[in-house]
Amino acid sequence: DIMMGGGSSFSAGGPGKGMYSRLYANVMNYYTFVYSAQSMLHIHGDTGIYSLYGSVPHEFSIKLCQILIEEMKRLCELPRHEEVNRAKKMLQSNMLMNLESHMIMFEDLGRQILVHDRYHNAKELYERLENVTSLEIVEAGKKVLEGKLSMVSVGKLDNIPKLREVEEVFMSPDKRLDTTNKFKIFT
């Protein structure tokens, strides 16, 4: 989730906040029509959900779907060494900064006990993060992509592809969403 990251065109925060994440570098900086592109991860004891979210003007909806599909597929590609190290440092930093808040610390304690049946202290988590390899990241990406796809859209829906179309493109290495009959802007 940290490597995918993301943000919006009006993100608040310190200098460089998330600007090296994949969604920021590959989507926000490249496609000027994208208002927002973010990844989200929610983990529970026996399940979880990983999602990508994007916001664009209506006429770019199908293009955004294609862009997000391509970024999801990249989860199975071996990440660059500096990308992995940057994500590790960012996650370690976030974890240590969160220890300053009692509310977040107790929420984390409860979540860890529910999910792992035990509490992992900060030193242990820091070291485990330090030992994560690029291959483990690829394996985790493959597991994410093995799950069933779902799609949620808000706004004018006449330019949104059907879930079946998205699944076909997602499972095929060379297939792309057909935009030729919908908008001439993409030809």
Contacts in CASP RR format, 6 or more apart in sequence:
PFRMAT RR
TARGET T0000
AUTHOR 0000-0000-0000
METHOD contacts of the structure
MODEL  1
DIMMGGGSSFSAGGPGKGMYSRLYANVMNYYTFVYSAQSMLHIHGDTGIY
SLYGSVPHEFSIKLCQILIEEMKRLCELPRHEEVNRAKKMLQSNMLMNLE
SHMIMFEDLGRQILVHDRYHNAKELYERLENVTSLEIVEAGKKVLEGKLS
MVSVGKLDNIPKLREVEEVFMSPDKRLDTTNKFKIFT
1 39 0 8 1.000
1 40 0 8 1.000
1 41 0 8 1.000
1 50 0 8 1.000
2 21 0 8 1.000
2 87 0 8 1.000
2 90 0 8 1.000
2 91 0 8 1.000
2 94 0 8 1.000
3 21 0 8 1.000
3 22 0 8 1.000
3 79 0 8 1.000
3 83 0 8 1.000
3 84 0 8 1.000
3 87 0 8 1.000
3 137 0 8 1.000
4 21 0 8 1.000
4 22 0 8 1.000
4 23 0 8 1.000
4 39 0 8 1.000
4 52 0 8 1.000
4 71 0 8 1.000
4 75 0 8 1.000
5 18 0 8 1.000
5 21 0 8 1.000
5 22 0 8 1.000
5 23 0 8 1.000
5 24 0 8 1.000
5 38 0 8 1.000
5 39 0 8 1.000
6 18 0 8 1.000
6 21 0 8 1.000
6 22 0 8 1.000
6 23 0 8 1.000
6 24 0 8 1.000
6 27 0 8 1.000
6 28 0 8 1.000
6 37 0 8 1.000
6 38 0 8 1.000
6 39 0 8 1.000
7 18 0 8 1.000
7 21 0 8 1.000
7 23 0 8 1.000
7 24 0 8 1.000
7 28 0 8 1.000
7 36 0 8 1.000
7 37 0 8 1.000
7 38 0 8 1.000
8 28 0 8 1.000
8 35 0 8 1.000
8 36 0 8 1.000
8 37 0 8 1.000
8 38 0 8 1.000
8 55 0 8 1.000
9 28 0 8 1.000
9 34 0 8 1.000
9 35 0 8 1.000
9 36 0 8 1.000
11 17 0 8 1.000
18 24 0 8 1.000
18 90 0 8 1.000
19 25 0 8 1.000
19 29 0 8 1.000
20 83 0 8 1.000
20 86 0 8 1.000
22 71 0 8 1.000
22 74 0 8 1.000
22 83 0 8 1.000
23 37 0 8 1.000
23 38 0 8 1.000
23 39 0 8 1.000
23 52 0 8 1.000
23 71 0 8 1.000
24 37 0 8 1.000
26 71 0 8 1.000
27 34 0 8 1.000
27 37 0 8 1.000
27 67 0 8 1.000
27 68 0 8 1.000
27 71 0 8 1.000
28 34 0 8 1.000
28 36 0 8 1.000
28 37 0 8 1.000
31 63 0 8 1.000
31 67 0 8 1.000
33 56 0 8 1.000
33 57 0 8 1.000
33 60 0 8 1.000
33 63 0 8 1.000
34 54 0 8 1.000
34 55 0 8 1.000
34 56 0 8 1.000
34 60 0 8 1.000
34 64 0 8 1.000
34 67 0 8 1.000
35 54 0 8 1.000
35 55 0 8 1.000
35 56 0 8 1.000
35 57 0 8 1.000
36 53 0 8 1.000
36 54 0 8 1.000
36 55 0 8 1.000
37 52 0 8 1.000
37 53 0 8 1.000
37 54 0 8 1.000
37 55 0 8 1.000
37 67 0 8 1.000
37 68 0 8 1.000
38 52 0 8 1.000
38 53 0 8 1.000
38 54 0 8 1.000
39 50 0 8 1.000
39 51 0 8 1.000
39 52 0 8 1.000
39 53 0 8 1.000
40 49 0 8 1.000
40 50 0 8 1.000
40 51 0 8 1.000
40 52 0 8 1.000
40 53 0 8 1.000
41 48 0 8 1.000
41 49 0 8 1.000
41 50 0 8 1.000
41 51 0 8 1.000
42 48 0 8 1.000
42 49 0 8 1.000
43 111 0 8 1.000
43 115 0 8 1.000
44 114 0 8 1.000
44 115 0 8 1.000
45 114 0 8 1.000
45 115 0 8 1.000
50 144 0 8 1.000
52 68 0 8 1.000
52 71 0 8 1.000
52 72 0 8 1.000
54 64 0 8 1.000
54 68 0 8 1.000
56 63 0 8 1.000
56 64 0 8 1.000
58 155 0 8 1.000
58 156 0 8 1.000
58 159 0 8 1.000
59 159 0 8 1.000
59 183 0 8 1.000
59 185 0 8 1.000
61 153 0 8 1.000
61 156 0 8 1.000
61 159 0 8 1.000
61 160 0 8 1.000
62 159 0 8 1.000
62 160 0 8 1.000
62 161 0 8 1.000
62 177 0 8 1.000
62 179 0 8 1.000
62 182 0 8 1.000
62 183 0 8 1.000
62 186 0 8 1.000
63 179 0 8 1.000
63 186 0 8 1.000
65 160 0 8 1.000
65 161 0 8 1.000
65 166 0 8 1.000
65 177 0 8 1.000
66 169 0 8 1.000
66 176 0 8 1.000
66 177 0 8 1.000
66 179 0 8 1.000
69 166 0 8 1.000
69 169 0 8 1.000
69 170 0 8 1.000
69 177 0 8 1.000
72 145 0 8 1.000
72 170 0 8 1.000
73 145 0 8 1.000
73 170 0 8 1.000
73 173 0 8 1.000
75 138 0 8 1.000
75 141 0 8 1.000
75 142 0 8 1.000
75 144 0 8 1.000
75 145 0 8 1.000
76 138 0 8 1.000
76 141 0 8 1.000
76 142 0 8 1.000
76 145 0 8 1.000
77 138 0 8 1.000
78 134 0 8 1.000
78 135 0 8 1.000
78 138 0 8 1.000
79 87 0 8 1.000
79 134 0 8 1.000
79 137 0 8 1.000
79 138 0 8 1.000
81 134 0 8 1.000
84 132 0 8 1.000
84 133 0 8 1.000
84 134 0 8 1.000
84 137 0 8 1.000
88 129 0 8 1.000
88 130 0 8 1.000
88 132 0 8 1.000
91 129 0 8 1.000
92 126 0 8 1.000
92 129 0 8 1.000
92 130 0 8 1.000
95 122 0 8 1.000
95 125 0 8 1.000
95 126 0 8 1.000
95 129 0 8 1.000
96 122 0 8 1.000
96 126 0 8 1.000
98 104 0 8 1.000
98 105 0 8 1.000
98 108 0 8 1.000
99 105 0 8 1.000
99 122 0 8 1.000
109 119 0 8 1.000
112 118 0 8 1.000
112 119 0 8 1.000
112 120 0 8 1.000
113 119 0 8 1.000
120 128 0 8 1.000
149 163 0 8 1.000
149 166 0 8 1.000
149 167 0 8 1.000
149 170 0 8 1.000
150 163 0 8 1.000
151 160 0 8 1.000
151 163 0 8 1.000
151 166 0 8 1.000
153 160 0 8 1.000
159 182 0 8 1.000
159 183 0 8 1.000
161 177 0 8 1.000
165 177 0 8 1.000
165 178 0 8 1.000
166 177 0 8 1.000
168 175 0 8 1.000
169 175 0 8 1.000
169 176 0 8 1.000
169 177 0 8 1.000
179 186 0 8 1.000
179 187 0 8 1.000
180 186 0 8 1.000
180 187 0 8 1.000
END
